[in-house]
Amino acid sequence: MAELNTSEESFMVKSNKRRKISDNSDTMDVDPLTNTENKKNRRSRTKRLKAKSTISETKDDVRKIPVPSHRYAPLKENWLKIFTPIAEYLQLQVRFNLATRNVEIKMCEQTPDIANLQKAADFVKAFVYGFDVEDALALLRLDDLFVETFEVKDVKTLKGDHHSRAIGRLAGKGGRTKFTIENVTKTRIVLADSKIHILGSFQNIQFARRALCNLILGSPPSKVFGHLRGMATRISERM
């Protein structure tokens, strides 16, 4: 009978130990629950902040126009002529970021139309391409004007002296060829090394580009001028 009692006592001790462990386990489980709740709250807060930031970024629409190094001086000289029509006429915010070398255009509460942002960006791009401020201002006043850009290699692959001769044919002696094409087609043309920029209406840009492509391919200027005169007479008859 003594053996039975000792086994019961040992059994009772083991049960007490289990209860203590269970009690300790109950107390230990409280802290992780509070930690997980805090983590969930933090995650929800961060998600809300991210959502607010994305909404604010979509509301504040911005256009950034990079400015090459050779256009810094003209931009500095004509900054008031560029700034005043964008700020007063289009009701937009403009600045030149010295760190990134970009002209940044931003909408504000006073902006009447979203399309003004794209108009201002096209105006600044035209000036950066090399057009005069007076010619680029036409993009703000008229809705039917565009700027088209292409390269000499898009028409014909030329290298070395052949490439320089093609550019010389486009300009002409003293720029006469370029001026005659501009006057006949009522466009403005900028020759920037191998890139050619044309400002005008859609139909006039096509006429000017056709004449420039014929000069690049090697046709003489007299022949190109004859085609341009025929185009000019057709346009005048239609009008």
WOCORQUI-V804820 format. One record per backbone hydrogen bond with DSSP energy under -1.0 kcal/mol. NH is the residue of the N-H (numbers start at 1). CO is the residue of the C=O. If there is no record, write none. Layout:
# WOCORQUI-V804820
nh-><NH,NH>
co-><CO,CO>
This chain:
# WOCORQUI-V804820
nh-><5,6,7,8,9,10,11,12,13,14,15,16,17,18,19,20,21,22,23,24,25,26,27,28,29,34,35,36,37,38,39,40,41,42,43,44,45,46,47,48,49,50,51,52,53,54,55,56,57,58,59,60,61,63,65,67,71,72,75,76,77,78,82,83,84,86,87,88,89,90,92,93,95,97,101,103,104,105,106,107,111,117,119,120,121,122,123,124,125,126,127,128,129,131,136,137,139,140,141,142,146,148,150,152,155,156,162,164,165,166,167,168,169,170,171,172,175,178,179,180,181,182,183,184,185,186,187,188,190,192,195,196,197,198,199,200,205,206,207,208,209,210,211,212,213,214,215,216,217,219,224,225,226,227,228,229,230,231,232,233,234,235,236,237,238,239>
co-><1,2,3,4,5,6,7,8,9,10,11,12,13,14,15,16,17,18,19,20,21,22,23,24,25,30,31,32,33,34,35,36,37,38,39,40,41,42,43,44,45,46,47,48,49,50,51,52,53,54,55,56,59,105,103,101,68,69,71,72,73,74,78,79,80,82,83,84,85,85,86,106,104,102,97,65,95,63,93,61,108,114,115,116,117,118,119,120,121,122,123,124,125,126,132,133,136,137,137,138,200,198,196,194,152,152,159,160,161,162,163,164,165,166,167,168,172,171,175,176,177,178,179,180,181,182,182,199,197,195,192,150,190,148,188,146,201,202,203,204,205,206,207,208,209,210,211,212,213,214,220,221,222,223,224,225,226,227,228,229,230,231,232,233,234,235>
